[in-house]
Amino acid sequence: MRIAVFDTHPYDERALTEANVGGSHVLEFFEERLHEKTVELAQGFDAVCPFVNCRLTASVLHRLAQLGIKLVVLRASGFNGIDIEAAQREGICVARVPAYSPEAVAEHAFALLLTLVRKTHRAYNRVREQNFSLDSLEGFTLHGKTFGSLGAGRIGQCSMRIAKGFGCKLLAYDPYQNPKIAEDVGFEYVSLERLLQEADVISLHLPLTEDSHHIIGREALAMTKRGVIIVNTSRGGLVDTSALIDSLKTGQVGGVGLDVYEMEEGVFFHDLSDRPLQDDTLARLMIFPNALITSHQGFLTREALRAIAMTTLGNATAFEGGNPITNQVLPV
């Protein structure tokens, strides 16, 4: 199968090439994201492989169908950038990677969290300037604090297991509850309101849907404990950035760790160091000393990249062989 791989970087190419054992698929890599202006690059291929910031709208999918594309193999779990109903109308199968390394994302969430609560990013910069003062570096211990996970899927569970190791009390909000998992991990399912009111740390692990969009907005932030720490390694649209900035200004939010940002498309994954940042909201967010931002790298471990590549190409192989694809995405 000839697969056009979009929005690629060296680590994508390396992982997919290594996973393509025996050269069973012909892979061609494009740096461009897949959208209205780049869809013609798919000509001559059997399938396309987009990433999270590609935009497969109804018109893009219609053109892909005209070009003979029958398969979209995502190398990610989220599919909010794809019109799934339009894909079904066009006879295009969409397959995703539902789980690759939940530990990778959960561990990155805690890398952000620990950096924030112990201010190691500020300490690191001070020491490099030979400033060994401890003034303003006071943090707090996680032991005994309440860790609230918005989402209790695989990544949320991994995050709560880590938090449990730190001695945290565990709360979780999830529209779909599994009492057996709650008992096994040791967390309590609670309402969104209770989690917001009681958690010292709120970590986001929900998919982005119409219901979850801006789940952390002005009303939600007003319910939280003063000085709450918020970590988002899931999807940028879960957080209302404008409301978050206002809460950072007043001290309602004591710190925020973001690996995702709601307007990250065209910014994250790119080197923009030689030009002014055009996103005023992101620029404003970056001036806060208690706002820690990474560029959507939660998935970026060798183990996760390998798992993503193997599942992505496995989906393509199953489709080519006419076998059922367990990872197929269907309209709700």
C-alpha positions in Angstrom: 0.0 0.0 0.0 1.3 3.5 -0.9 0.9 5.8 2.1 1.4 9.6 2.1 2.5 10.6 5.6 1.8 14.2 6.4 3.1 16.6 9.0 6.2 14.6 9.6 9.4 15.2 11.5 12.6 13.1 11.6 11.4 11.1 14.6 8.2 10.2 12.7 10.1 9.0 9.7 12.6 7.0 11.7 9.9 5.2 13.7 7.6 4.4 10.8 10.5 3.3 8.6 11.8 0.9 11.3 8.2 -0.4 11.9 7.7 -1.0 8.1 9.3 -4.5 8.3 10.2 -5.9 4.9 9.0 -2.7 3.2 5.4 -4.0 3.1 4.2 -0.5 2.5 5.6 2.3 0.4 5.9 5.4 2.6 6.4 8.9 1.4 6.9 11.7 3.9 5.7 15.2 3.7 6.5 18.1 6.1 3.2 19.8 5.1 0.1 19.3 7.2 -2.9 17.8 5.3 -5.6 20.4 4.6 -7.4 22.2 1.8 -4.2 23.6 0.2 -2.1 20.4 0.4 -4.6 17.7 -0.4 -3.3 17.3 -4.0 -0.1 15.8 -2.6 -2.2 12.7 -1.9 -2.5 12.0 -5.7 -1.2 8.5 -6.6 -1.5 7.1 -3.1 -3.8 4.5 -1.6 -3.9 6.0 1.9 -3.0 9.1 3.9 -1.5 9.3 7.4 -2.2 12.6 9.1 -1.2 13.9 12.5 -3.2 15.8 15.2 -3.1 19.3 13.5 -4.1 18.2 10.1 -7.6 19.2 9.0 -9.7 16.7 7.1 -12.8 18.6 6.5 -15.7 17.4 4.3 -14.3 19.1 1.3 -10.8 17.6 1.9 -12.3 14.2 2.3 -14.3 14.6 -0.9 -11.2 15.4 -2.8 -9.3 12.5 -1.2 -12.1 10.2 -2.4 -11.8 11.6 -5.9 -8.1 10.9 -5.8 -8.8 7.2 -4.9 -8.0 7.4 -1.2 -9.8 4.7 0.7 -8.0 4.8 4.1 -7.0 7.5 6.6 -4.6 6.0 9.1 -4.1 8.4 12.0 -0.9 8.1 14.0 -2.7 9.6 17.1 -5.6 8.8 19.3 -7.5 12.0 18.9 -9.6 12.5 15.7 -11.3 15.9 16.3 -9.6 17.3 13.2 -11.5 14.8 10.9 -15.1 15.0 9.8 -15.9 11.3 10.5 -19.4 11.5 9.1 -18.1 13.0 5.9 -15.5 10.2 5.7 -18.2 7.6 6.0 -20.2 9.2 3.2 -17.2 9.2 1.0 -16.5 5.6 1.7 -13.2 6.3 3.4 -12.2 4.2 6.4 -10.6 6.1 9.3 -8.4 4.2 11.8 -6.6 5.6 14.8 -4.1 4.6 17.5 -6.3 4.4 20.6 -3.5 3.7 23.0 0.2 3.6 22.5 2.0 4.5 25.7 -0.3 6.0 28.3 2.7 6.0 30.7 4.6 8.4 28.4 1.9 11.1 28.6 1.2 10.6 32.3 4.9 10.8 33.1 5.2 14.1 31.1 2.2 15.4 33.0 4.2 14.8 36.2 7.3 16.3 34.7 5.3 19.5 34.3 3.7 19.2 37.7 6.9 18.6 39.7 8.7 21.4 37.8 5.8 23.8 38.8 5.5 22.8 42.5 9.2 22.8 43.1 10.1 25.6 40.7 13.0 23.7 39.3 12.9 25.6 36.0 13.5 28.9 37.8 16.2 27.4 40.0 18.0 25.9 37.0 18.1 29.4 35.3 19.3 31.0 38.5 22.2 28.6 39.1 23.4 29.0 35.5 23.7 32.7 36.3 25.6 31.8 39.6 22.6 33.0 41.6 22.3 30.5 44.4 19.7 32.3 46.4 16.6 30.3 47.5 14.4 33.4 47.8 11.0 32.9 46.0 11.7 29.2 45.3 9.4 27.8 48.0 7.2 25.0 46.7 4.9 22.5 48.3 4.9 18.7 48.7 2.5 16.5 46.8 2.1 14.1 49.7 -1.3 14.5 51.3 -2.7 16.7 48.5 -5.8 15.9 46.5 -5.1 15.0 42.9 -8.1 15.4 40.6 -8.1 13.7 37.2 -10.5 14.9 34.5 -10.8 11.6 32.7 -10.2 8.1 34.0 -9.2 6.4 30.8 -5.8 4.7 30.3 -3.7 7.9 30.6 -5.8 9.2 33.5 -5.4 5.9 35.3 -1.6 6.0 34.8 -1.5 9.6 36.2 -3.5 8.6 39.2 -1.2 5.6 39.9 1.8 7.9 39.9 -0.1 10.4 42.1 -0.9 7.6 44.5 2.8 6.8 44.7 3.3 10.4 45.9 0.8 9.9 48.6 -2.1 11.9 47.1 -5.8 11.4 47.6 -7.3 10.5 44.2 -10.5 11.9 42.7 -11.7 11.5 39.1 -14.5 12.8 37.0 -15.4 10.8 33.9 -18.8 10.6 32.1 -18.2 6.8 31.7 -17.5 5.1 35.1 -15.9 1.7 35.8 -16.2 0.9 39.5 -13.7 -2.0 39.1 -11.0 0.2 37.8 -11.7 2.8 40.5 -11.2 0.1 43.2 -8.1 -1.3 41.5 -6.4 2.1 41.2 -7.7 3.5 44.4 -9.6 6.6 43.3 -13.1 7.9 43.8 -15.5 9.0 41.1 -17.0 12.4 41.9 -18.9 15.1 40.2 -17.1 17.7 38.2 -18.1 20.3 40.7 -16.7 18.4 43.7 -13.4 17.7 41.9 -13.0 21.4 41.1 -13.7 22.4 44.6 -11.5 19.8 46.4 -8.5 19.2 44.1 -5.1 20.8 44.8 -4.0 19.6 41.4 -6.2 19.1 38.3 -4.8 17.0 35.5 -6.7 16.8 32.2 -7.1 13.5 30.4 -10.3 13.8 28.4 -10.9 13.7 24.7 -12.0 16.9 23.0 -15.7 16.8 22.2 -18.5 19.4 22.1 -19.3 18.6 25.8 -15.7 18.8 27.0 -14.7 22.0 25.0 -13.6 24.6 27.5 -14.5 22.4 30.4 -11.9 24.5 32.3 -13.5 27.9 31.7 -14.4 30.9 33.8 -17.2 29.2 35.8 -15.0 26.1 36.5 -12.0 28.1 37.5 -14.1 30.1 39.9 -15.0 26.9 41.7 -11.4 25.7 42.3 -9.3 26.1 45.3 -7.3 29.3 45.3 -3.8 28.4 44.1 -4.8 25.2 42.3 -2.3 23.7 39.9 -3.7 22.8 36.4 -1.9 20.4 34.0 -3.1 19.7 30.5 -1.5 17.1 28.4 -4.6 16.1 26.5 -6.2 18.6 24.1 -5.8 22.4 24.1 -9.5 23.1 23.5 -10.3 21.7 27.0 -9.0 24.9 28.5 -10.3 28.5 27.9 -6.9 30.2 27.6 -8.3 33.7 28.1 -10.1 32.7 31.3 -6.9 30.8 32.4 -4.8 34.0 32.0 -7.2 36.0 34.1 -7.1 33.4 36.8 -3.3 33.4 36.8 -3.3 37.2 37.2 -5.6 37.0 40.2 -3.8 34.0 41.8 -6.8 31.8 41.6 -4.6 29.5 39.6 -1.3 29.0 41.3 0.4 27.4 38.3 -0.3 25.8 35.0 1.6 23.2 32.9 0.5 23.0 29.3 1.7 20.5 26.7 -1.2 21.5 24.5 -2.8 24.8 23.5 -6.1 25.5 21.8 -4.5 27.5 19.0 -1.4 25.4 18.7 -1.8 24.7 15.0 0.9 26.4 13.0 2.9 27.1 16.1 3.7 23.8 17.9 6.1 21.4 16.1 7.7 24.3 14.3 10.9 26.4 14.9 9.7 30.0 15.0 12.8 31.3 16.9 13.8 33.6 14.0 10.5 35.6 13.9 8.1 37.4 16.2 5.4 35.3 17.7 2.1 36.2 16.1 -0.2 34.7 18.7 -0.7 37.4 21.3 -2.6 35.2 23.7 0.2 32.6 23.7 2.8 35.4 24.1 0.9 36.8 27.0 0.6 33.3 28.6 4.4 32.8 28.3 5.3 35.8 30.4 3.9 34.2 33.6 6.7 32.6 35.7 4.2 30.0 36.9 3.1 29.0 33.4 5.2 26.1 32.0 4.6 25.3 28.3 6.0 22.5 26.2 5.2 21.9 22.6 2.9 18.8 22.6 5.8 16.4 23.4 4.0 14.2 25.9 4.0 11.3 23.4 7.6 11.8 22.5 9.4 8.7 23.8 11.1 6.0 21.9 8.7 3.4 23.3 5.6 5.5 22.4 6.8 6.3 18.9 7.5 2.6 18.2 4.1 1.6 19.4 2.4 4.4 17.4 4.2 3.3 14.2 3.4 -0.4 14.6 -0.3 0.2 15.3 -0.5 2.7 12.4 1.0 0.3 9.9 -0.9 -2.6 11.4 -4.1 -0.8 10.7 -3.0 -0.3 7.0 -2.0 -3.9 6.7 -5.4 -5.1 8.1 -7.3 -2.8 5.7 -5.2 -3.9 2.7 -5.9 -7.6 3.6 -9.6 -7.0 3.9 -9.5 -7.8 7.6 -11.6 -6.1 10.3 -9.9 -3.0 11.8 -10.6 -2.9 15.5 -9.3 0.7 15.7 -11.7 2.0 13.1 -13.4 5.3 14.0 -17.1 5.5 13.3 -19.7 8.3 13.6 -21.3 8.5 17.0 
